[in-house]
Amino acid sequence: MEPLFEPGSRVRARGPVRNDGTFPGASLGDVLVPEGAVGYVRDVGTFLQRYYVYAVDFIESGRIVGMLGRELAATSESTDLRAP
């Protein structure tokens, strides 16, 4: 099965993402990304050679968070948050 998103894809978080203990500098349970936050896929990796993990750059919060496809939704490309 191919990845749902490619590097450069604009996506939004389907729900809040909390720290499961793997994000440095944040306490366990802290909200890393609020529901609806928009970001860009930087890289696509795999976990256990079974799941695609998307490194998503949430520009407004300055965080890059690993997320599963079910935690993301595609968004319109009409707004580019990378522009100054």
mmCIF file of the C-alpha atoms, coordinates in Angstrom:
data_MODEL
# 
_entry.id   MODEL 
# 
loop_
_atom_site.group_PDB 
_atom_site.id 
_atom_site.type_symbol 
_atom_site.label_atom_id 
_atom_site.label_alt_id 
_atom_site.label_comp_id 
_atom_site.label_asym_id 
_atom_site.label_entity_id 
_atom_site.label_seq_id 
_atom_site.pdbx_PDB_ins_code 
_atom_site.Cartn_x 
_atom_site.Cartn_y 
_atom_site.Cartn_z 
_atom_site.occupancy 
_atom_site.B_iso_or_equiv 
_atom_site.pdbx_formal_charge 
_atom_site.auth_seq_id 
_atom_site.auth_comp_id 
_atom_site.auth_asym_id 
_atom_site.auth_atom_id 
_atom_site.pdbx_PDB_model_num 
ATOM 1  C CA . MET A 1 1  ? 0.000  0.000  0.000  1.00 0.00 ? 1  MET A CA 1 
ATOM 2  C CA . GLU A 1 2  ? 1.285  3.450  -0.900 1.00 0.00 ? 2  GLU A CA 1 
ATOM 3  C CA . PRO A 1 3  ? 1.530  6.342  1.611  1.00 0.00 ? 3  PRO A CA 1 
ATOM 4  C CA . LEU A 1 4  ? -1.536 8.565  1.902  1.00 0.00 ? 4  LEU A CA 1 
ATOM 5  C CA . PHE A 1 5  ? 0.585  11.743 1.833  1.00 0.00 ? 5  PHE A CA 1 
ATOM 6  C CA . GLU A 1 6  ? 3.823  12.739 0.127  1.00 0.00 ? 6  GLU A CA 1 
ATOM 7  C CA . PRO A 1 7  ? 6.480  15.195 1.342  1.00 0.00 ? 7  PRO A CA 1 
ATOM 8  C CA . GLY A 1 8  ? 5.162  18.721 0.808  1.00 0.00 ? 8  GLY A CA 1 
ATOM 9  C CA . SER A 1 9  ? 1.508  17.753 1.313  1.00 0.00 ? 9  SER A CA 1 
ATOM 10 C CA . ARG A 1 10 ? -0.525 20.234 3.339  1.00 0.00 ? 10 ARG A CA 1 
ATOM 11 C CA . VAL A 1 11 ? -2.419 18.418 6.104  1.00 0.00 ? 11 VAL A CA 1 
ATOM 12 C CA . ARG A 1 12 ? -4.384 19.136 9.257  1.00 0.00 ? 12 ARG A CA 1 
ATOM 13 C CA . ALA A 1 13 ? -4.638 17.269 12.549 1.00 0.00 ? 13 ALA A CA 1 
ATOM 14 C CA . ARG A 1 14 ? -7.953 15.412 12.917 1.00 0.00 ? 14 ARG A CA 1 
ATOM 15 C CA . GLY A 1 15 ? -7.735 15.654 16.707 1.00 0.00 ? 15 GLY A CA 1 
ATOM 16 C CA . PRO A 1 16 ? -5.400 16.888 19.422 1.00 0.00 ? 16 PRO A CA 1 
ATOM 17 C CA . VAL A 1 17 ? -2.059 15.073 19.581 1.00 0.00 ? 17 VAL A CA 1 
ATOM 18 C CA . ARG A 1 18 ? -0.627 14.485 23.048 1.00 0.00 ? 18 ARG A CA 1 
ATOM 19 C CA . ASN A 1 19 ? 2.920  13.592 24.020 1.00 0.00 ? 19 ASN A CA 1 
ATOM 20 C CA . ASP A 1 20 ? 3.209  9.854  24.559 1.00 0.00 ? 20 ASP A CA 1 
ATOM 21 C CA . GLY A 1 21 ? 6.638  10.307 26.106 1.00 0.00 ? 21 GLY A CA 1 
ATOM 22 C CA . THR A 1 22 ? 8.566  10.309 22.848 1.00 0.00 ? 22 THR A CA 1 
ATOM 23 C CA . PHE A 1 23 ? 8.609  14.077 22.210 1.00 0.00 ? 23 PHE A CA 1 
ATOM 24 C CA . PRO A 1 24 ? 11.625 15.754 23.869 1.00 0.00 ? 24 PRO A CA 1 
ATOM 25 C CA . GLY A 1 25 ? 11.066 18.826 26.012 1.00 0.00 ? 25 GLY A CA 1 
ATOM 26 C CA . ALA A 1 26 ? 7.380  18.217 26.675 1.00 0.00 ? 26 ALA A CA 1 
ATOM 27 C CA . SER A 1 27 ? 5.737  16.461 29.597 1.00 0.00 ? 27 SER A CA 1 
ATOM 28 C CA . LEU A 1 28 ? 3.799  13.249 29.199 1.00 0.00 ? 28 LEU A CA 1 
ATOM 29 C CA . GLY A 1 29 ? 0.249  14.098 28.128 1.00 0.00 ? 29 GLY A CA 1 
ATOM 30 C CA . ASP A 1 30 ? 1.005  17.654 26.961 1.00 0.00 ? 30 ASP A CA 1 
ATOM 31 C CA . VAL A 1 31 ? -0.909 18.684 23.837 1.00 0.00 ? 31 VAL A CA 1 
ATOM 32 C CA . LEU A 1 32 ? 1.681  18.965 21.094 1.00 0.00 ? 32 LEU A CA 1 
ATOM 33 C CA . VAL A 1 33 ? -0.725 19.814 18.287 1.00 0.00 ? 33 VAL A CA 1 
ATOM 34 C CA . PRO A 1 34 ? -4.299 21.070 18.729 1.00 0.00 ? 34 PRO A CA 1 
ATOM 35 C CA . GLU A 1 35 ? -7.152 19.706 16.631 1.00 0.00 ? 35 GLU A CA 1 
ATOM 36 C CA . GLY A 1 36 ? -7.297 21.411 13.238 1.00 0.00 ? 36 GLY A CA 1 
ATOM 37 C CA . ALA A 1 37 ? -3.681 22.590 13.242 1.00 0.00 ? 37 ALA A CA 1 
ATOM 38 C CA . VAL A 1 38 ? -2.244 22.804 9.728  1.00 0.00 ? 38 VAL A CA 1 
ATOM 39 C CA . GLY A 1 39 ? 1.196  21.547 8.796  1.00 0.00 ? 39 GLY A CA 1 
ATOM 40 C CA . TYR A 1 40 ? 3.299  20.163 5.969  1.00 0.00 ? 40 TYR A CA 1 
ATOM 41 C CA . VAL A 1 41 ? 4.605  16.624 5.580  1.00 0.00 ? 41 VAL A CA 1 
ATOM 42 C CA . ARG A 1 42 ? 8.408  16.764 5.693  1.00 0.00 ? 42 ARG A CA 1 
ATOM 43 C CA . ASP A 1 43 ? 9.198  13.074 5.455  1.00 0.00 ? 43 ASP A CA 1 
ATOM 44 C CA . VAL A 1 44 ? 7.543  9.675  5.310  1.00 0.00 ? 44 VAL A CA 1 
ATOM 45 C CA . GLY A 1 45 ? 8.957  6.739  7.252  1.00 0.00 ? 45 GLY A CA 1 
ATOM 46 C CA . THR A 1 46 ? 7.742  3.380  8.449  1.00 0.00 ? 46 THR A CA 1 
ATOM 47 C CA . PHE A 1 47 ? 7.215  1.745  11.821 1.00 0.00 ? 47 PHE A CA 1 
ATOM 48 C CA . LEU A 1 48 ? 7.654  -2.033 12.069 1.00 0.00 ? 48 LEU A CA 1 
ATOM 49 C CA . GLN A 1 49 ? 7.627  -2.104 8.250  1.00 0.00 ? 49 GLN A CA 1 
ATOM 50 C CA . ARG A 1 50 ? 3.869  -1.974 8.568  1.00 0.00 ? 50 ARG A CA 1 
ATOM 51 C CA . TYR A 1 51 ? 2.723  1.600  9.259  1.00 0.00 ? 51 TYR A CA 1 
ATOM 52 C CA . TYR A 1 52 ? 3.603  4.833  7.514  1.00 0.00 ? 52 TYR A CA 1 
ATOM 53 C CA . VAL A 1 53 ? 4.674  7.574  9.909  1.00 0.00 ? 53 VAL A CA 1 
ATOM 54 C CA . TYR A 1 54 ? 4.536  11.148 8.641  1.00 0.00 ? 54 TYR A CA 1 
ATOM 55 C CA . ALA A 1 55 ? 6.913  13.780 10.025 1.00 0.00 ? 55 ALA A CA 1 
ATOM 56 C CA . VAL A 1 56 ? 4.660  16.838 9.961  1.00 0.00 ? 56 VAL A CA 1 
ATOM 57 C CA . ASP A 1 57 ? 6.034  20.357 10.405 1.00 0.00 ? 57 ASP A CA 1 
ATOM 58 C CA . PHE A 1 58 ? 3.466  22.472 12.235 1.00 0.00 ? 58 PHE A CA 1 
ATOM 59 C CA . ILE A 1 59 ? 4.873  25.868 11.392 1.00 0.00 ? 59 ILE A CA 1 
ATOM 60 C CA . GLU A 1 60 ? 2.775  27.958 13.795 1.00 0.00 ? 60 GLU A CA 1 
ATOM 61 C CA . SER A 1 61 ? 3.900  25.959 16.844 1.00 0.00 ? 61 SER A CA 1 
ATOM 62 C CA . GLY A 1 62 ? 7.393  25.278 15.519 1.00 0.00 ? 62 GLY A CA 1 
ATOM 63 C CA . ARG A 1 63 ? 7.048  21.543 16.145 1.00 0.00 ? 63 ARG A CA 1 
ATOM 64 C CA . ILE A 1 64 ? 7.748  18.566 13.942 1.00 0.00 ? 64 ILE A CA 1 
ATOM 65 C CA . VAL A 1 65 ? 5.587  15.664 15.084 1.00 0.00 ? 65 VAL A CA 1 
ATOM 66 C CA . GLY A 1 66 ? 5.407  12.059 13.885 1.00 0.00 ? 66 GLY A CA 1 
ATOM 67 C CA . MET A 1 67 ? 1.829  11.127 13.033 1.00 0.00 ? 67 MET A CA 1 
ATOM 68 C CA . LEU A 1 68 ? -0.103 8.249  11.515 1.00 0.00 ? 68 LEU A CA 1 
ATOM 69 C CA . GLY A 1 69 ? -2.271 8.658  8.432  1.00 0.00 ? 69 GLY A CA 1 
ATOM 70 C CA . ARG A 1 70 ? -5.484 8.201  10.430 1.00 0.00 ? 70 ARG A CA 1 
ATOM 71 C CA . GLU A 1 71 ? -4.518 11.260 12.523 1.00 0.00 ? 71 GLU A CA 1 
ATOM 72 C CA . LEU A 1 72 ? -4.274 13.491 9.435  1.00 0.00 ? 72 LEU A CA 1 
ATOM 73 C CA . ALA A 1 73 ? -6.603 14.916 6.804  1.00 0.00 ? 73 ALA A CA 1 
ATOM 74 C CA . ALA A 1 74 ? -5.688 16.468 3.467  1.00 0.00 ? 74 ALA A CA 1 
ATOM 75 C CA . THR A 1 75 ? -6.336 20.186 3.128  1.00 0.00 ? 75 THR A CA 1 
ATOM 76 C CA . SER A 1 76 ? -6.671 22.578 0.251  1.00 0.00 ? 76 SER A CA 1 
ATOM 77 C CA . GLU A 1 77 ? -3.428 23.866 -1.230 1.00 0.00 ? 77 GLU A CA 1 
ATOM 78 C CA . SER A 1 78 ? -4.952 27.358 -1.638 1.00 0.00 ? 78 SER A CA 1 
ATOM 79 C CA . THR A 1 79 ? -3.225 28.780 1.449  1.00 0.00 ? 79 THR A CA 1 
ATOM 80 C CA . ASP A 1 80 ? 0.539  28.462 1.793  1.00 0.00 ? 80 ASP A CA 1 
ATOM 81 C CA . LEU A 1 81 ? 1.625  28.942 5.422  1.00 0.00 ? 81 LEU A CA 1 
ATOM 82 C CA . ARG A 1 82 ? 5.285  28.914 4.360  1.00 0.00 ? 82 ARG A CA 1 
ATOM 83 C CA . ALA A 1 83 ? 4.947  32.282 2.618  1.00 0.00 ? 83 ALA A CA 1 
ATOM 84 C CA . PRO A 1 84 ? 6.022  35.352 4.645  1.00 0.00 ? 84 PRO A CA 1 
# 
